């Protein structure tokens, strides 16, 4: 099943919070996903099992470096990439 996902990572209590977020997104890319980073979230799509495995791995690495909160939304039948671009112009 192909899904669309939206994920946000919040490294808690870390004065330099950007490196864990950058590493999180890099991990998703290394696992074959093509996430698009927005100001407050990262959006992508792929097969459910692959997305969940990649997100789990990326979150485990982020949490190993300190406290981290992750919010994940998963949907099948979600808007297409073109619809998302129209709804969220950059």
Buried (B, 14 or more C-beta within 10 A) or exposed (E): EEBBBBBBBBBEEBEEBEEBBEBBBEBBEEBEBEBBEEEEBBBBBBEEEBBBEBBEBBBEBBBEEEEBEBEBEBEEEBEEBEEBEEEEEE
